[in-house]
Amino acid sequence: MVFPINELVVNWVTAHGGGFKSIIYMNGAGVVNDQRQALHDMLVAVRGQLSNDTVFFQDQTGRVIDAETGTLVGAWNDVEAFGNGGNGGVSPVADATQVLIRWQTGGISNGRFVKGRQFIPGLVTTGLSGGNLSPTAQGVFGPAASALVAADVGMGVWHRPGPSGGGAWYEASAATVWNELAVLRRRRS
């Protein structure tokens, strides 16, 4: 689908410093406060799996983007502050290793299903089992991500415009959590 989308930014500070960001795209027709609340609810639901030194907070202003062209078409702002922190213990894994949530959509672009990813830093070592994400941690992150999709606030994935055509936004239909730890090696901005 092509229409404006809201860009939400979650800032992360871990035991080793800050500078991490999660960029989430929501349907521009949705109510930003409701979208931010649902995202906050997901993060609060997983805070028991994050180290005590991990803090997350959302920007209170953001961009509205034309999904087809990638052009900035407006801005949103919300007076409510959403933030919290982990409470799962004091032994975090290395910042390079993070939990990976995979967002599925029913959209197809260039012959491939459109999927999205979200990386969450600050996992505690008790969330590991044999070097992978423990079944207990998966049992926390999976339902929390699925609840964001089910909240019906317009959670989705933006397929950016490129040489092969215009961009489009697709609503997320499901979420899964990868059982391995993920490394975010590059970032688009």
N, C-alpha and C positions, 0 to 999 in steps of 0.2 A: 504494500500500500504506500501511497505517496501523500504525505501531508507534513505539517510541522511536527517536530519532536522536541521534547524537553530533555535537556542534558542535566543529569544530577551527578554531583561529585562528592564522593566520600573520601575524606582525608584520613590517613593512618599514621600513628606514631607508635613505634615498637620499642622494645628495650634497647635497641641499637640505634635509634634515631627516627627521624620523620622523612617526609618527602614522598611517601607512597600515596597513590590515588587510585580509586576505583571509579570508572566512568560508567554510568548507567543511563540508558535511553528509555524514555517513557513516551507514550502517546501524547502529543501536544494538545489534544482535546480534553485530556484529563485534568483533574484538580491537583495542582502541584503539592499542596499540603497533604492531601490524601496519599499521593505517590511517595512523598518523603516519609510519611508516617509508616506506610507499609514496608518500605526499605529499612527503616529504623527497627521495626518489629522483627524483621528477619535477622538483623545484626544482633539485636538483644537476645534473640533465641539461641544464638551460637556463642555468646560471650563466655559461657562456662568452659568452652574449648580453647579460649584465647588466654594468653598469659596476662597476669596482673598488670604488667607494664604496657600492655597494648591499649591504645585509646583510638576511638574512631569518632568522627564528627562530620556532618554534612555542611557544605556551603549553603548559605541562605539566599544566594543569588545564582542565577545560571542563564545559560544560553537557550534560545529557541532556534532550531535549525530546520531549514527546508530539507527534507529527507532526500529528494531527488537530486538537488544540485549541491548540497552541502553548504549552502549560503546561510549566513547568519541573518535571521529575519526578525529577531526580537530578543527580549529578555524576560525572565520571571524573577520575582523575589517573594520571600516568605518570612514573616517575622518570627516564626517559631524556630528555636534552636534544637537540633537533634544531635545528640552525642552520648557516648557512654564508654565503657571500658571493659576489658576482659577481667574475669575473676576465676580463671581455671588453674592458677598456680604460678610458680615463679621460674619455671624452667622452659623457656621458649625454644623452638627449633630455630635454625639459622634463617635470617630474613630472606635469603635466596629461595628457600623452599616454602611453598604456600599451598593452601587448599584451593582446588580448582572446581568451581561450579560451572557446569555446561548447560547452556540454555538452548532448548530445541524450539524450532518453529516449523510451521507447515509450508514455509516459503521456499521457493526454488529460484535460484539465479544462476545463469550460465551453466545450467545442467547439474547444479549441486544444491543440496539442502542448505538453507541459511541457518547457521548456528552461531551462538555467542559464547564468550567465556568471561568469567569473573574470578579474579585471584584474591584470596583473603590471607593476609599475613598474620603473624603473631600466634600461630598454633603452639600449644604446650606439648612437651614431649610425652605426656601421658596420653595424648591423642594418637600416638603411634603404636603400631604393632608390627614387628618384623621389618621396620623401615618404611612401612606404608601407613596410610591413614587407617586407624583402627575401626572395626565394625561399630564400636560405640560412637566414635566421632562421626562416621558416615551416617549413623542413625540420628545425629543431631543436625548436621548440615543439610542432609537431603530433605527432610520434612520442612525445615525452615525455608529453603529455597522454593520448594513446592508451594508453600503457603504464600509466598510473594506472588507467584504465578496465579494462584487461586484467588488472591485478593481482588482481582479484576480491576486493577488501577492502570492498566496499560503497559505493563512490563514487556519489553521487547528487545529486538536486535536490529541494529541499523546496518544495512549493507551499503557501504559507502559508494559514491559515484566513482567511476574510473574509466579507463580507455574503452572498456567493453560496454559502457552504457551508464545510464543514470542510476542513482541510488534509490533505495526503498527501505521502508521500515516494516518489520514483521513482528506481530505479537507472539510472545513466548507461549508455547503450549505445554511445556514440561521442563523440568530441571533434574539433572542428575549430578552426582558428586563423584569425581574420579577417585579411585581407591589409592592411587599413588600420589606422592607429593609433586607439585608442579613448580617449574622455574619459569618466571616471566623474563624472557630474553630481549624482547624489544617492545616498544610501545608506540602506537600512533597517537598523535595529539591533534 
